[in-house]
Amino acid sequence: MSDNGKIKVNNNGPLLVTGDVEMVDADGNVFETKKAFSLCRCGQSSNKPFCDGTHKKIGFESEPSAK
């Protein structure tokens, strides 16, 4: 596994991205990010693609496993 970055799938919550990663949109424009940021999985964030905590308010449930 690389030391450059990691994506953690949080149960019932966002994707937590940490490390040295560059995130770009479909046109190749770079998003401004920090060394750790969360990406929305529920689809209801008002700050897409980033998480704004809405998953808690709407009761989003998802617990994928890499088994």
All heavy atoms as a GROMACS GRO file, in nm:
protein
  500
    1MET      N    1   0.085  -0.118   0.000
    1MET     CA    2   0.000   0.000   0.000
    1MET      C    3   0.089   0.124   0.000
    1MET      O    4   0.192   0.129   0.066
    1MET     CB    5  -0.093  -0.001   0.121
    1MET     CG    6  -0.182   0.119   0.123
    1MET     SD    7  -0.319   0.116   0.243
    1MET     CE    8  -0.243   0.071   0.394
    2SER      N    9   0.047   0.226  -0.070
    2SER     CA   10   0.122   0.349  -0.083
    2SER      C   11   0.109   0.438   0.041
    2SER      O   12   0.006   0.439   0.107
    2SER     CB   13   0.072   0.425  -0.205
    2SER     OG   14   0.130   0.553  -0.211
    3ASP      N   15   0.213   0.513   0.071
    3ASP     CA   16   0.210   0.610   0.180
    3ASP      C   17   0.154   0.744   0.134
    3ASP      O   18   0.140   0.836   0.213
    3ASP     CB   19   0.350   0.633   0.238
    3ASP     CG   20   0.400   0.511   0.314
    3ASP    OD1   21   0.316   0.430   0.358
    3ASP    OD2   22   0.521   0.498   0.331
    4ASN      N   23   0.123   0.756   0.005
    4ASN     CA   24   0.080   0.884  -0.051
    4ASN      C   25  -0.059   0.927  -0.008
    4ASN      O   26  -0.085   1.044   0.008
    4ASN     CB   27   0.087   0.881  -0.203
    4ASN     CG   28   0.229   0.867  -0.252
    4ASN    OD1   29   0.322   0.905  -0.184
    4ASN    ND2   30   0.246   0.812  -0.370
    5GLY      N   31  -0.150   0.836   0.005
    5GLY     CA   32  -0.286   0.874   0.039
    5GLY      C   33  -0.370   0.754   0.078
    5GLY      O   34  -0.332   0.640   0.055
    6LYS      N   35  -0.485   0.784   0.136
    6LYS     CA   36  -0.575   0.678   0.181
    6LYS      C   37  -0.718   0.729   0.173
    6LYS      O   38  -0.744   0.847   0.199
    6LYS     CB   39  -0.539   0.644   0.326
    6LYS     CG   40  -0.623   0.536   0.390
    6LYS     CD   41  -0.562   0.506   0.526
    6LYS     CE   42  -0.658   0.445   0.622
    6LYS     NZ   43  -0.596   0.417   0.753
    7ILE      N   44  -0.810   0.641   0.136
    7ILE     CA   45  -0.952   0.672   0.136
    7ILE      C   46  -1.019   0.574   0.230
    7ILE      O   47  -1.011   0.452   0.211
    7ILE     CB   48  -1.015   0.661  -0.004
    7ILE    CG1   49  -0.946   0.757  -0.101
    7ILE    CG2   50  -1.165   0.690   0.002
    7ILE    CD1   51  -0.987   0.738  -0.245
    8LYS      N   52  -1.084   0.626   0.333
    8LYS     CA   53  -1.153   0.541   0.430
    8LYS      C   54  -1.304   0.558   0.410
    8LYS      O   55  -1.355   0.670   0.408
    8LYS     CB   56  -1.116   0.581   0.573
    8LYS     CG   57  -1.188   0.498   0.678
    8LYS     CD   58  -1.154   0.543   0.818
    8LYS     CE   59  -1.232   0.460   0.918
    8LYS     NZ   60  -1.223   0.516   1.052
    9VAL      N   61  -1.373   0.446   0.396
    9VAL     CA   62  -1.519   0.448   0.384
    9VAL      C   63  -1.576   0.443   0.524
    9VAL      O   64  -1.565   0.341   0.593
    9VAL     CB   65  -1.570   0.328   0.301
    9VAL    CG1   66  -1.720   0.334   0.287
    9VAL    CG2   67  -1.503   0.323   0.164
   10ASN      N   68  -1.633   0.553   0.569
   10ASN     CA   69  -1.693   0.558   0.702
   10ASN      C   70  -1.834   0.500   0.698
   10ASN      O   71  -1.913   0.535   0.610
   10ASN     CB   72  -1.699   0.702   0.753
   10ASN     CG   73  -1.563   0.755   0.789
   10ASN    OD1   74  -1.488   0.690   0.860
   10ASN    ND2   75  -1.531   0.873   0.740
   11ASN      N   76  -1.866   0.410   0.790
   11ASN     CA   77  -2.001   0.355   0.798
   11ASN      C   78  -2.101   0.468   0.816
   11ASN      O   79  -2.082   0.556   0.901
   11ASN     CB   80  -2.013   0.257   0.914
   11ASN     CG   81  -1.943   0.127   0.885
   11ASN    OD1   82  -1.913   0.093   0.772
   11ASN    ND2   83  -1.913   0.052   0.989
   12ASN      N   84  -2.204   0.466   0.735
   12ASN     CA   85  -2.314   0.564   0.743
   12ASN      C   86  -2.267   0.708   0.728
   12ASN      O   87  -2.332   0.800   0.776
   12ASN     CB   88  -2.391   0.548   0.874
   12ASN     CG   89  -2.437   0.406   0.895
   12ASN    OD1   90  -2.485   0.341   0.802
   12ASN    ND2   91  -2.423   0.356   1.015
   13GLY      N   92  -2.154   0.727   0.662
   13GLY     CA   93  -2.100   0.862   0.647
   13GLY      C   94  -2.017   0.878   0.522
   13GLY      O   95  -2.027   0.800   0.428
   14PRO      N   96  -1.931   0.979   0.522
   14PRO     CA   97  -1.856   1.016   0.402
   14PRO      C   98  -1.733   0.929   0.378
   14PRO      O   99  -1.697   0.842   0.458
   14PRO     CB  100  -1.813   1.159   0.435
   14PRO     CG  101  -1.794   1.158   0.582
   14PRO     CD  102  -1.904   1.070   0.634
   15LEU      N  103  -1.668   0.957   0.266
   15LEU     CA  104  -1.537   0.902   0.236
   15LEU      C  105  -1.435   0.999   0.294
   15LEU      O  106  -1.438   1.118   0.262
   15LEU     CB  107  -1.515   0.892   0.085
   15LEU     CG  108  -1.611   0.803   0.008
   15LEU    CD1  109  -1.587   0.820  -0.142
   15LEU    CD2  110  -1.595   0.658   0.049
   16LEU      N  111  -1.346   0.952   0.379
   16LEU     CA  112  -1.242   1.036   0.436
   16LEU      C  113  -1.114   1.016   0.355
   16LEU      O  114  -1.061   0.905   0.346
   16LEU     CB  115  -1.216   1.001   0.582
   16LEU     CG  116  -1.104   1.078   0.651
   16LEU    CD1  117  -1.133   1.229   0.651
   16LEU    CD2  118  -1.084   1.028   0.793
   17VAL      N  119  -1.068   1.123   0.293
   17VAL     CA  120  -0.948   1.120   0.209
   17VAL      C  121  -0.835   1.187   0.285
   17VAL      O  122  -0.850   1.301   0.330
   17VAL     CB  123  -0.974   1.193   0.075
   17VAL    CG1  124  -0.851   1.184  -0.015
   17VAL    CG2  125  -1.097   1.136   0.004
   18THR      N  126  -0.722   1.117   0.299
   18THR     CA  127  -0.607   1.174   0.368
   18THR      C  128  -0.482   1.152   0.284
   18THR      O  129  -0.475   1.060   0.203
   18THR     CB  130  -0.586   1.110   0.507
   18THR    OG1  131  -0.573   0.969   0.493
   18THR    CG2  132  -0.700   1.142   0.600
   19GLY      N  133  -0.386   1.238   0.305
   19GLY     CA  134  -0.258   1.223   0.236
   19GLY      C  135  -0.244   1.318   0.119
   19GLY      O  136  -0.323   1.410   0.099
   20ASP      N  137  -0.142   1.292   0.041
   20ASP     CA  138  -0.107   1.378  -0.071
   20ASP      C  139  -0.183   1.334  -0.196
   20ASP      O  140  -0.137   1.245  -0.269
   20ASP     CB  141   0.044   1.371  -0.094
   20ASP     CG  142   0.092   1.471  -0.196
   20ASP    OD1  143   0.020   1.569  -0.223
   20ASP    OD2  144   0.203   1.452  -0.250
   21VAL      N  145  -0.300   1.391  -0.216
   21VAL     CA  146  -0.382   1.359  -0.333
   21VAL      C  147  -0.424   1.488  -0.402
   21VAL      O  148  -0.434   1.594  -0.340
   21VAL     CB  149  -0.508   1.277  -0.298
   21VAL    CG1  150  -0.470   1.143  -0.238
   21VAL    CG2  151  -0.599   1.353  -0.205
   22GLU      N  152  -0.447   1.478  -0.533
   22GLU     CA  153  -0.502   1.589  -0.609
   22GLU      C  154  -0.639   1.547  -0.658
   22GLU      O  155  -0.653   1.439  -0.717
   22GLU     CB  156  -0.411   1.624  -0.727
   22GLU     CG  157  -0.462   1.739  -0.810
   22GLU     CD  158  -0.369   1.772  -0.925
   22GLU    OE1  159  -0.352   1.687  -1.015
   22GLU    OE2  160  -0.313   1.883  -0.924
   23MET      N  161  -0.740   1.629  -0.635
   23MET     CA  162  -0.875   1.597  -0.680
   23MET      C  163  -0.913   1.696  -0.790
   23MET      O  164  -0.901   1.817  -0.773
   23MET     CB  165  -0.974   1.606  -0.564
   23MET     CG  166  -1.110   1.552  -0.602
   23MET     SD  167  -1.219   1.531  -0.460
   23MET     CE  168  -1.294   1.692  -0.454
   24VAL      N  169  -0.957   1.640  -0.903
   24VAL     CA  170  -0.994   1.723  -1.018
   24VAL      C  171  -1.136   1.692  -1.061
   24VAL      O  172  -1.187   1.582  -1.039
   24VAL     CB  173  -0.898   1.702  -1.137
   24VAL    CG1  174  -0.755   1.743  -1.101
   24VAL    CG2  175  -0.899   1.558  -1.185
   25ASP      N  176  -1.202   1.791  -1.125
   25ASP     CA  177  -1.336   1.769  -1.177
   25ASP      C  178  -1.328   1.706  -1.316
   25ASP      O  179  -1.219   1.676  -1.366
   25ASP     CB  180  -1.418   1.899  -1.176
   25ASP     CG  181  -1.368   2.004  -1.272
   25ASP    OD1  182  -1.286   1.975  -1.362
   25ASP    OD2  183  -1.414   2.121  -1.259
   26ALA      N  184  -1.443   1.686  -1.379
   26ALA     CA  185  -1.449   1.620  -1.509
   26ALA      C  186  -1.372   1.695  -1.618
   26ALA      O  187  -1.329   1.636  -1.717
   26ALA     CB  188  -1.594   1.602  -1.552
   27ASP      N  189  -1.353   1.826  -1.599
   27ASP     CA  190  -1.280   1.906  -1.697
   27ASP      C  191  -1.133   1.921  -1.664
   27ASP      O  192  -1.060   1.991  -1.734
   27ASP     CB  193  -1.345   2.045  -1.709
   27ASP     CG  194  -1.487   2.038  -1.764
   27ASP    OD1  195  -1.512   1.955  -1.854
   27ASP    OD2  196  -1.572   2.115  -1.715
   28GLY      N  197  -1.088   1.859  -1.555
   28GLY     CA  198  -0.948   1.866  -1.516
   28GLY      C  199  -0.915   1.982  -1.424
   28GLY      O  200  -0.799   2.003  -1.391
   29ASN      N  201  -1.017   2.058  -1.381
   29ASN     CA  202  -0.994   2.168  -1.288
   29ASN      C  203  -0.968   2.111  -1.148
   29ASN      O  204  -1.038   2.021  -1.103
   29ASN     CB  205  -1.115   2.261  -1.283
   29ASN     CG  206  -1.144   2.320  -1.419
   29ASN    OD1  207  -1.059   2.382  -1.481
   29ASN    ND2  208  -1.265   2.298  -1.468
   30VAL      N  209  -0.870   2.167  -1.080
   30VAL     CA  210  -0.829   2.117  -0.950
   30VAL      C  211  -0.913   2.179  -0.839
   30VAL      O  212  -0.931   2.300  -0.833
   30VAL     CB  213  -0.679   2.148  -0.925
   30VAL    CG1  214  -0.637   2.100  -0.787
   30VAL    CG2  215  -0.593   2.083  -1.032
   31PHE      N  216  -0.967   2.091  -0.753
   31PHE     CA  217  -1.037   2.137  -0.633
   31PHE      C  218  -0.934   2.178  -0.529
   31PHE      O  219  -0.830   2.112  -0.515
   31PHE     CB  220  -1.122   2.025  -0.571
   31PHE     CG  221  -1.250   1.996  -0.644
   31PHE    CD1  222  -1.255   1.896  -0.739
   31PHE    CD2  223  -1.365   2.067  -0.615
   31PHE    CE1  224  -1.373   1.867  -0.805
   31PHE    CE2  225  -1.484   2.039  -0.679
   31PHE     CZ  226  -1.487   1.939  -0.776
   32GLU      N  227  -0.964   2.281  -0.451
   32GLU     CA  228  -0.879   2.318  -0.339
   32GLU      C  229  -0.912   2.225  -0.223
   32GLU      O  230  -1.027   2.217  -0.180
   32GLU     CB  231  -0.903   2.463  -0.298
   32GLU     CG  232  -0.809   2.512  -0.192
   32GLU     CD  233  -0.828   2.659  -0.161
   32GLU    OE1  234  -0.861   2.736  -0.252
   32GLU    OE2  235  -0.809   2.694  -0.043
   33THR      N  236  -0.814   2.152  -0.176
   33THR     CA  237  -0.835   2.058  -0.065
   33THR      C  238  -0.725   2.074   0.039
   33THR      O  239  -0.624   2.140   0.016
   33THR     CB  240  -0.834   1.912  -0.115
   33THR    OG1  241  -0.708   1.883  -0.174
   33THR    CG2  242  -0.946   1.886  -0.215
   34LYS      N  243  -0.748   2.010   0.152
   34LYS     CA  244  -0.649   2.007   0.260
   34LYS      C  245  -0.588   1.868   0.264
   34LYS      O  246  -0.622   1.782   0.181
   34LYS     CB  247  -0.716   2.042   0.392
   34LYS     CG  248  -0.773   2.182   0.394
   34LYS     CD  249  -0.840   2.213   0.524
   34LYS     CE  250  -0.897   2.355   0.520
   34LYS     NZ  251  -0.966   2.391   0.642
   35LYS      N  252  -0.503   1.841   0.360
   35LYS     CA  253  -0.441   1.708   0.373
   35LYS      C  254  -0.542   1.601   0.415
   35LYS      O  255  -0.516   1.483   0.402
   35LYS     CB  256  -0.326   1.711   0.474
   35LYS     CG  257  -0.204   1.780   0.420
   35LYS     CD  258  -0.136   1.693   0.317
   35LYS     CE  259  -0.007   1.758   0.269
   35LYS     NZ  260   0.054   1.683   0.161
   36ALA      N  261  -0.657   1.643   0.467
   36ALA     CA  262  -0.766   1.551   0.500
   36ALA      C  263  -0.897   1.621   0.467
   36ALA      O  264  -0.916   1.738   0.502
   36ALA     CB  265  -0.762   1.513   0.647
   37PHE      N  266  -0.985   1.551   0.395
   37PHE     CA  267  -1.116   1.606   0.363
   37PHE      C  268  -1.214   1.492   0.342
   37PHE      O  269  -1.175   1.377   0.322
   37PHE     CB  270  -1.110   1.696   0.239
   37PHE     CG  271  -1.056   1.631   0.114
   37PHE    CD1  272  -1.141   1.573   0.021
   37PHE    CD2  273  -0.919   1.628   0.089
   37PHE    CE1  274  -1.091   1.514  -0.094
   37PHE    CE2  275  -0.868   1.570  -0.026
   37PHE     CZ  276  -0.955   1.512  -0.118
   38SER      N  277  -1.344   1.524   0.352
   38SER     CA  278  -1.448   1.423   0.341
   38SER      C  279  -1.532   1.447   0.216
   38SER      O  280  -1.571   1.561   0.188
   38SER     CB  281  -1.538   1.427   0.464
   38SER     OG  282  -1.465   1.392   0.580
   39LEU      N  283  -1.562   1.338   0.147
   39LEU     CA  284  -1.645   1.344   0.027
   39LEU      C  285  -1.782   1.284   0.056
   39LEU      O  286  -1.794   1.179   0.121
   39LEU     CB  287  -1.580   1.266  -0.087
   39LEU     CG  288  -1.446   1.321  -0.135
   39LEU    CD1  289  -1.385   1.228  -0.239
   39LEU    CD2  290  -1.465   1.460  -0.194
   40CYS      N  291  -1.886   1.350   0.007
   40CYS     CA  292  -2.024   1.308   0.029
   40CYS      C  293  -2.052   1.173  -0.036
   40CYS      O  294  -2.013   1.149  -0.150
   40CYS     CB  295  -2.118   1.415  -0.028
   40CYS     SG  296  -2.292   1.372  -0.018
   41ARG      N  297  -2.123   1.086   0.036
   41ARG     CA  298  -2.174   0.960  -0.021
   41ARG      C  299  -2.325   0.958  -0.026
   41ARG      O  300  -2.383   0.880  -0.100
   41ARG     CB  301  -2.127   0.839   0.063
   41ARG     CG  302  -1.984   0.803   0.043
   41ARG     CD  303  -1.954   0.660   0.083
   41ARG     NE  304  -1.994   0.627   0.219
   41ARG     CZ  305  -2.054   0.512   0.253
   41ARG    NH1  306  -2.081   0.421   0.164
   41ARG    NH2  307  -2.086   0.490   0.379
   42CYS      N  308  -2.391   1.043   0.053
   42CYS     CA  309  -2.537   1.038   0.059
   42CYS      C  310  -2.603   1.111  -0.058
   42CYS      O  311  -2.720   1.090  -0.086
   42CYS     CB  312  -2.588   1.094   0.193
   42CYS     SG  313  -2.582   1.274   0.208
   43GLY      N  314  -2.529   1.201  -0.122
   43GLY     CA  315  -2.584   1.275  -0.235
   43GLY      C  316  -2.664   1.398  -0.198
   43GLY      O  317  -2.719   1.464  -0.284
   44GLN      N  318  -2.672   1.430  -0.070
   44GLN     CA  319  -2.756   1.541  -0.026
   44GLN      C  320  -2.679   1.662   0.025
   44GLN      O  321  -2.739   1.761   0.068
   44GLN     CB  322  -2.852   1.492   0.083
   44GLN     CG  323  -2.942   1.379   0.040
   44GLN     CD  324  -3.029   1.418  -0.079
   44GLN    OE1  325  -3.094   1.522  -0.079
   44GLN    NE2  326  -3.026   1.336  -0.183
   45SER      N  327  -2.547   1.659   0.021
   45SER     CA  328  -2.466   1.771   0.070
   45SER      C  329  -2.493   1.896  -0.012
   45SER      O  330  -2.510   1.891  -0.134
   45SER     CB  331  -2.317   1.736   0.060
   45SER     OG  332  -2.237   1.849   0.091
   46SER      N  333  -2.496   2.010   0.053
   46SER     CA  334  -2.511   2.137  -0.018
   46SER      C  335  -2.373   2.190  -0.060
   46SER      O  336  -2.364   2.298  -0.118
   46SER     CB  337  -2.583   2.240   0.069
   46SER     OG  338  -2.510   2.265   0.187
   47ASN      N  339  -2.270   2.113  -0.032
   47ASN     CA  340  -2.133   2.152  -0.067
   47ASN      C  341  -2.064   2.042  -0.147
   47ASN      O  342  -1.946   2.015  -0.130
   47ASN     CB  343  -2.054   2.180   0.063
   47ASN     CG  344  -1.922   2.246   0.038
   47ASN    OD1  345  -1.905   2.319  -0.059
   47ASN    ND2  346  -1.826   2.220   0.125
   48LYS      N  347  -2.139   1.976  -0.237
   48LYS     CA  348  -2.084   1.865  -0.316
   48LYS      C  349  -1.963   1.911  -0.395
   48LYS      O  350  -1.960   2.024  -0.441
   48LYS     CB  351  -2.190   1.813  -0.414
   48LYS     CG  352  -2.302   1.741  -0.350
   48LYS     CD  353  -2.397   1.691  -0.457
   48LYS     CE  354  -2.526   1.647  -0.395
   48LYS     NZ  355  -2.639   1.722  -0.438
   49PRO      N  356  -1.864   1.828  -0.408
   49PRO     CA  357  -1.858   1.687  -0.372
   49PRO      C  358  -1.819   1.663  -0.226
   49PRO      O  359  -1.804   1.549  -0.184
   49PRO     CB  360  -1.751   1.632  -0.465
   49PRO     CG  361  -1.654   1.744  -0.480
   49PRO     CD  362  -1.742   1.868  -0.480
   50PHE      N  363  -1.803   1.770  -0.150
   50PHE     CA  364  -1.760   1.757  -0.011
   50PHE      C  365  -1.878   1.732   0.082
   50PHE      O  366  -1.990   1.772   0.056
   50PHE     CB  367  -1.684   1.882   0.033
   50PHE     CG  368  -1.565   1.912  -0.054
   50PHE    CD1  369  -1.571   2.009  -0.151
   50PHE    CD2  370  -1.448   1.838  -0.040
   50PHE    CE1  371  -1.461   2.034  -0.234
   50PHE    CE2  372  -1.339   1.863  -0.121
   50PHE     CZ  373  -1.346   1.961  -0.218
   51CYS      N  374  -1.850   1.664   0.192
   51CYS     CA  375  -1.951   1.634   0.293
   51CYS      C  376  -1.978   1.757   0.380
   51CYS      O  377  -1.885   1.828   0.419
   51CYS     CB  378  -1.901   1.520   0.381
   51CYS     SG  379  -2.009   1.480   0.519
   52ASP      N  380  -2.105   1.780   0.410
   52ASP     CA  381  -2.141   1.889   0.502
   52ASP      C  382  -2.217   1.838   0.624
   52ASP      O  383  -2.272   1.915   0.700
   52ASP     CB  384  -2.224   1.997   0.430
   52ASP     CG  385  -2.362   1.951   0.389
   52ASP    OD1  386  -2.396   1.832   0.410
   52ASP    OD2  387  -2.437   2.032   0.333
   53GLY      N  388  -2.218   1.706   0.643
   53GLY     CA  389  -2.284   1.646   0.758
   53GLY      C  390  -2.430   1.613   0.740
   53GLY      O  391  -2.495   1.562   0.831
   54THR      N  392  -2.486   1.640   0.622
   54THR     CA  393  -2.628   1.614   0.597
   54THR      C  394  -2.664   1.468   0.617
   54THR      O  395  -2.778   1.436   0.656
   54THR     CB  396  -2.668   1.661   0.456
   54THR    OG1  397  -2.645   1.802   0.447
   54THR    CG2  398  -2.813   1.632   0.424
   55HIS      N  399  -2.570   1.376   0.594
   55HIS     CA  400  -2.599   1.233   0.609
   55HIS      C  401  -2.655   1.201   0.748
   55HIS      O  402  -2.739   1.112   0.762
   55HIS     CB  403  -2.473   1.150   0.582
   55HIS     CG  404  -2.359   1.178   0.673
   55HIS    ND1  405  -2.271   1.282   0.651
   55HIS    CD2  406  -2.319   1.118   0.789
   55HIS    CE1  407  -2.182   1.284   0.748
   55HIS    NE2  408  -2.209   1.186   0.834
   56LYS      N  409  -2.611   1.275   0.849
   56LYS     CA  410  -2.662   1.252   0.985
   56LYS      C  411  -2.808   1.294   0.996
   56LYS      O  412  -2.888   1.226   1.060
   56LYS     CB  413  -2.579   1.331   1.086
   56LYS     CG  414  -2.436   1.287   1.097
   56LYS     CD  415  -2.358   1.378   1.189
   56LYS     CE  416  -2.210   1.352   1.182
   56LYS     NZ  417  -2.133   1.450   1.258
   57LYS      N  418  -2.843   1.406   0.934
   57LYS     CA  419  -2.980   1.460   0.942
   57LYS      C  420  -3.080   1.372   0.869
   57LYS      O  421  -3.195   1.361   0.911
   57LYS     CB  422  -2.985   1.600   0.883
   57LYS     CG  423  -2.903   1.701   0.959
   57LYS     CD  424  -2.905   1.836   0.889
   57LYS     CE  425  -2.803   1.929   0.951
   57LYS     NZ  426  -2.784   2.050   0.873
   58ILE      N  427  -3.038   1.309   0.759
   58ILE     CA  428  -3.132   1.232   0.678
   58ILE      C  429  -3.130   1.083   0.710
   58ILE      O  430  -3.206   1.005   0.652
   58ILE     CB  431  -3.107   1.253   0.528
   58ILE    CG1  432  -2.970   1.198   0.486
   58ILE    CG2  433  -3.122   1.400   0.490
   58ILE    CD1  434  -2.949   1.191   0.335
   59GLY      N  435  -3.042   1.041   0.801
   59GLY     CA  436  -3.037   0.900   0.840
   59GLY      C  437  -2.975   0.810   0.735
   59GLY      O  438  -3.013   0.694   0.721
   60PHE      N  439  -2.877   0.861   0.661
   60PHE     CA  440  -2.808   0.783   0.559
   60PHE      C  441  -2.747   0.657   0.620
   60PHE      O  442  -2.684   0.662   0.726
   60PHE     CB  443  -2.698   0.868   0.494
   60PHE     CG  444  -2.614   0.795   0.394
   60PHE    CD1  445  -2.664   0.762   0.269
   60PHE    CD2  446  -2.483   0.760   0.423
   60PHE    CE1  447  -2.586   0.695   0.176
   60PHE    CE2  448  -2.404   0.694   0.331
   60PHE     CZ  449  -2.456   0.661   0.207
   61GLU      N  450  -2.768   0.544   0.554
   61GLU     CA  451  -2.713   0.418   0.602
   61GLU      C  452  -2.641   0.345   0.490
   61GLU      O  453  -2.699   0.323   0.383
   61GLU     CB  454  -2.823   0.328   0.658
   61GLU     CG  455  -2.886   0.381   0.786
   61GLU     CD  456  -2.990   0.286   0.843
   61GLU    OE1  457  -3.003   0.172   0.793
   61GLU    OE2  458  -3.057   0.325   0.939
   62SER      N  459  -2.518   0.310   0.513
   62SER     CA  460  -2.439   0.230   0.419
   62SER      C  461  -2.315   0.184   0.492
   62SER      O  462  -2.243   0.265   0.552
   62SER     CB  463  -2.399   0.313   0.297
   62SER     OG  464  -2.318   0.236   0.210
   63GLU      N  465  -2.292   0.054   0.492
   63GLU     CA  466  -2.177  -0.002   0.562
   63GLU      C  467  -2.105  -0.103   0.472
   63GLU      O  468  -2.103  -0.222   0.500
   63GLU     CB  469  -2.221  -0.067   0.693
   63GLU     CG  470  -2.280   0.032   0.792
   63GLU     CD  471  -2.316  -0.030   0.926
   63GLU    OE1  472  -2.283  -0.147   0.951
   63GLU    OE2  473  -2.378   0.042   1.006
   64PRO      N  474  -2.044  -0.055   0.361
   64PRO     CA  475  -1.974  -0.147   0.273
   64PRO      C  476  -1.849  -0.204   0.339
   64PRO      O  477  -1.788  -0.140   0.425
   64PRO     CB  478  -1.937  -0.060   0.152
   64PRO     CG  479  -1.937   0.079   0.203
   64PRO     CD  480  -2.036   0.083   0.315
   65SER      N  481  -1.812  -0.326   0.300
   65SER     CA  482  -1.697  -0.393   0.357
   65SER      C  483  -1.609  -0.447   0.246
   65SER      O  484  -1.660  -0.492   0.143
   65SER     CB  485  -1.745  -0.506   0.448
   65SER     OG  486  -1.636  -0.575   0.500
   66ALA      N  487  -1.481  -0.446   0.268
   66ALA     CA  488  -1.387  -0.497   0.168
   66ALA      C  489  -1.354  -0.645   0.194
   66ALA      O  490  -1.242  -0.688   0.175
   66ALA     CB  491  -1.260  -0.412   0.171
   67LYS      N  492  -1.450  -0.720   0.234
   67LYS     CA  493  -1.429  -0.863   0.263
   67LYS      C  494  -1.413  -0.941   0.136
   67LYS      O  495  -1.471  -0.919   0.037
   67LYS     CB  496  -1.547  -0.918   0.343
   67LYS     CG  497  -1.554  -0.859   0.481
   67LYS     CD  498  -1.673  -0.917   0.554
   67LYS     CE  499  -1.686  -0.849   0.688
   67LYS     NZ  500  -1.801  -0.892   0.762
   0.00000   0.00000   0.00000
